[in-house]
Amino acid sequence: MRNHNFFPKFGVWRGMHGFLFLLGILALLLSVTTLSKFYSRTYLLHPETFCNYMNHDGLGGNANEMRKTVDTIVWKIQEEMNEIKESNAELSVLRYSAFLADILGLVESVQEHLQPMPIEGTHQQESGDSEVHPLMRPTDKSEEPENYFLVEEIRKYVKIKPNRLGKQNFMGANGTFTSIGHACFSMKKELEEYMDYDVGDICKDDWKLAQRLMVHGCDPLPRRRCFARAPQLYSKPLPIDESMWKLPDNRNVRWSQYRCKNFNCLVSNTTRKGFFKCADCFNLVDHEMPRWIKPVNLDPNSNLTADFLIPEVLDIKPGEIRIGFDFSVGTGTFAARMREFNITIVSASINLGAPFNEMIALRGLIPLYLTVNQRLPFFDNTLDLIHTTRFLDGWIDFVLLDFILYDWDRILRPGGLLWIDSFFCLKEDLNDYLNIFKRLRYKKHRWVVVPKLDKDDREVFFSAILEKPPRPFR
């Protein structure tokens, strides 16, 4: 007798298997989708996502093997790139080298993310601050600085350097974050030329390229791993009791980038080309020695001069001026004169057509090589005196001058002196510049405006001795 319950049960059985079959297809599709995503190009181009996925799935047992594999890949690519650099191949090989450098950067990123992570709770910031550095936050890899440049040394320089063992350093940071100025990105060609060298070899004679980068805003420059060139026959400098007012030995300067090839040429230069801001600076005896000690450039009508003397400035604050900063174009004569009064002055200058920094150092003084673009490397409220001459003049933008003066105010201590020495500009611009200086609200000890006699009465000199107020906190 036919079982009447067979067909209903068979129908149910077929329905169950159909449902299970659909679930199997859905699971298969889901698995394929997951594997596709796992092996997608996005994961390959974003190694941190790959590492997070692997760690999430508990593949810690394979992490050491992966790390060994990545180390091997990095070593093999580096060896290949070294062989390419030593070969005399054509442009196609150079393009192949750039491709390898790009792949190497990606693999090194994977290697960086596979570093052992610190055990939770073993090391915390004392302050409790867990803020993540902006460069450590997830970003599009194409937007990261090291992916903008092709030269391997720049990529290595700007890349984040994590601390070993995952611990914070003495400054409270989990890594070292090297930086270059934003203008470097607009001067990519010049910066890559500057960073194109053989590691451990002698650097090219390219300080002029470096200075051009600095002047145009690529400041600070990245460090380099090559040895700076030195003069071929360096001679020991003169003793300190002779070096102040005697020309140094010509052998102590690399002259290849200058029109003059010795100091006597600089002293006798009359063309005012190459270093027009300070054409007589190297004439130590006739031009430099009387400065700030004997009155010069008196206006015949008013009997006034824009040149103040060091003794009368120091009398404003007897015994209080000990350390200072000279932001000028010159050979360090102001610092040399102040040394005679037991005052230490750091002189900032760049090499505008002549070896100003070398000359300052050979005189036994301290040169600071920086441009007007840079924030001064001094802490707040530390210096007794700031002096400037022949540099901040009527060429400078009003807003830029404002930024510079506020930075000077930052490093000048309360009661410190700002010495504006012979600032010259057009008569029609004088009031605009004076208003910028007045905004500092400094106490005026000396304030004088006299005509600049060699410019057909179109320009004037402005000099002032100003004292920074205490400005206590409120």
Residue pairs with C-beta under 8 A, 6 or more apart in sequence:
37 43
38 53
42 49
43 49
43 50
43 53
44 50
44 106
45 106
45 141
46 141
47 106
47 107
47 109
47 110
47 113
48 109
48 113
48 138
50 110
51 110
51 113
51 114
54 62
54 63
54 66
55 63
63 114
66 114
67 111
67 114
70 107
70 110
70 111
70 114
71 111
73 107
74 104
74 107
74 108
74 111
77 100
77 103
77 104
77 107
78 104
80 100
81 97
81 100
81 101
81 104
81 152
84 93
84 96
84 97
84 100
85 97
85 198
87 93
98 150
101 150
101 151
101 152
101 155
102 150
104 152
105 146
105 147
105 155
105 159
106 141
108 159
109 141
112 160
112 162
115 162
115 166
116 165
116 166
117 166
118 165
118 166
118 167
123 166
123 167
123 168
125 168
125 172
126 172
127 172
129 172
133 160
133 173
133 174
133 175
133 177
135 144
135 160
135 177
136 160
136 174
136 175
141 147
145 158
145 180
145 185
146 154
146 155
146 156
146 158
146 159
147 155
148 185
148 188
149 155
149 158
149 188
149 191
149 192
149 195
150 192
151 192
151 195
151 196
153 195
153 196
153 197
153 199
153 222
153 224
153 225
154 191
154 192
154 195
154 222
157 178
157 180
157 195
157 222
157 223
158 178
158 179
158 180
158 222
160 175
160 176
160 177
161 175
161 176
161 178
162 174
162 175
163 169
163 173
163 174
163 175
163 176
166 174
167 174
168 174
169 176
178 222
178 223
179 220
180 191
180 218
180 220
180 221
180 222
181 217
181 218
181 219
181 220
181 373
182 217
183 216
183 217
183 218
183 219
184 191
184 213
184 218
184 221
187 213
187 216
187 218
190 209
190 212
190 213
190 218
191 213
191 218
191 222
193 206
193 209
194 206
194 209
194 210
194 213
194 221
194 224
195 222
195 224
197 203
197 204
197 224
197 225
197 226
198 226
199 225
199 226
200 225
200 226
200 227
201 226
201 227
202 226
202 227
202 229
203 224
203 226
203 227
203 228
203 229
204 229
205 229
205 254
205 256
205 257
207 257
207 351
208 257
210 221
211 350
211 351
213 219
213 221
214 221
214 350
214 370
214 371
214 373
215 350
215 371
215 373
217 373
219 370
219 371
219 373
219 374
220 374
229 254
230 254
231 251
231 252
231 253
231 254
232 251
233 251
234 251
234 252
235 249
235 251
235 252
237 243
237 248
237 249
237 252
237 362
237 364
238 246
238 248
238 249
238 362
238 364
240 364
243 362
243 363
243 364
244 336
244 339
244 363
244 364
245 284
245 285
245 288
245 289
245 336
246 284
247 263
247 264
247 267
247 282
247 284
248 263
248 358
248 359
248 362
248 363
249 362
250 261
250 262
250 263
252 358
252 362
253 263
253 355
253 358
255 261
255 262
255 355
258 274
258 353
258 354
258 355
259 265
259 273
259 274
259 353
260 266
260 269
260 274
260 354
263 282
263 359
266 275
266 282
266 354
267 282
267 283
269 275
269 279
269 282
270 279
272 279
273 353
274 352
274 353
274 354
275 281
275 329
275 352
275 353
275 354
275 356
276 353
277 329
277 352
277 390
277 391
278 329
278 330
278 331
278 352
278 354
278 356
278 390
280 286
280 287
280 288
281 287
281 288
281 329
281 330
281 331
281 333
281 354
281 356
282 331
282 354
282 359
284 331
284 333
288 331
288 333
289 333
290 296
291 307
291 333
291 334
291 337
292 307
292 308
292 309
292 310
292 333
292 334
292 337
293 309
293 310
293 337
294 309
295 305
295 307
295 309
296 305
296 307
297 305
297 306
297 307
297 453
298 304
298 305
299 305
299 450
299 451
299 453
302 450
304 448
304 450
305 448
305 450
306 421
306 422
306 448
306 450
306 461
306 462
306 463
307 421
307 422
307 463
308 419
308 421
308 446
308 463
308 465
310 337
310 338
310 341
313 417
313 419
313 446
313 465
314 321
314 341
314 343
316 417
316 445
316 465
316 467
317 384
317 415
317 417
317 467
320 384
320 415
321 343
321 384
321 385
321 417
322 342
322 343
322 344
322 384
323 343
323 344
323 345
323 382
323 383
323 384
323 385
324 338
324 343
324 344
324 345
324 346
324 383
324 384
324 385
324 386
324 387
325 345
325 346
325 348
325 368
325 376
325 378
325 383
325 385
325 386
325 387
325 411
326 332
326 334
326 335
326 345
326 346
326 347
326 348
326 386
326 387
326 388
327 348
327 386
327 387
327 388
327 391
327 392
327 408
328 334
328 347
328 348
328 349
328 387
328 388
328 389
328 390
328 391
328 421
329 349
329 352
329 356
329 389
329 390
329 391
330 347
330 349
330 356
330 389
330 390
331 356
331 359
331 360
331 363
332 347
332 359
332 360
332 363
332 365
332 367
334 345
334 347
334 387
334 389
335 345
335 346
335 347
335 360
335 365
335 366
336 363
336 365
338 344
338 345
339 345
339 365
343 385
344 366
345 365
345 366
345 385
345 387
346 366
346 368
347 360
347 365
347 366
347 367
347 368
348 367
348 368
348 369
348 370
349 356
349 357
349 360
349 367
349 368
349 369
350 356
350 357
350 369
350 370
350 371
351 357
351 358
356 367
357 367
357 369
358 367
360 366
360 367
361 367
368 377
370 376
370 377
372 391
372 392
372 396
372 400
372 404
375 407
376 407
376 408
376 410
376 411
378 411
379 411
380 410
380 411
381 410
381 411
381 412
381 413
381 414
382 411
382 413
383 411
383 412
383 413
383 416
384 413
384 416
384 417
385 412
385 416
385 417
385 418
385 419
386 408
386 411
386 412
386 416
386 417
386 418
386 419
387 419
387 421
388 419
388 420
388 421
388 423
389 421
389 422
389 423
390 422
392 401
392 404
392 423
393 423
393 424
393 425
394 424
394 425
394 426
394 429
394 433
394 459
396 404
398 432
398 433
398 436
401 433
401 436
402 436
402 439
405 436
405 437
405 440
408 418
409 440
409 468
412 418
412 468
413 468
414 468
414 469
414 470
414 471
415 467
415 468
415 470
416 467
416 468
417 445
417 465
417 466
417 467
417 468
418 440
418 442
418 464
418 465
418 466
418 467
418 468
419 464
419 465
419 466
420 437
420 462
420 463
420 464
420 465
420 466
421 463
422 461
422 462
422 463
423 433
423 461
423 462
423 463
424 452
424 459
424 460
424 461
424 462
425 433
425 459
425 460
425 462
426 458
426 459
426 460
427 458
427 459
427 460
430 449
430 460
430 462
433 462
434 462
437 464
437 466
440 466
440 468
441 469
442 466
442 467
442 468
442 469
443 466
443 467
443 469
444 464
444 465
444 466
445 465
445 466
445 467
446 463
446 464
446 465
447 463
447 464
447 465
448 462
448 463
448 464
449 460
449 461
449 462
450 460
450 461
451 457
451 459
451 460
451 461
452 459
452 460
452 461
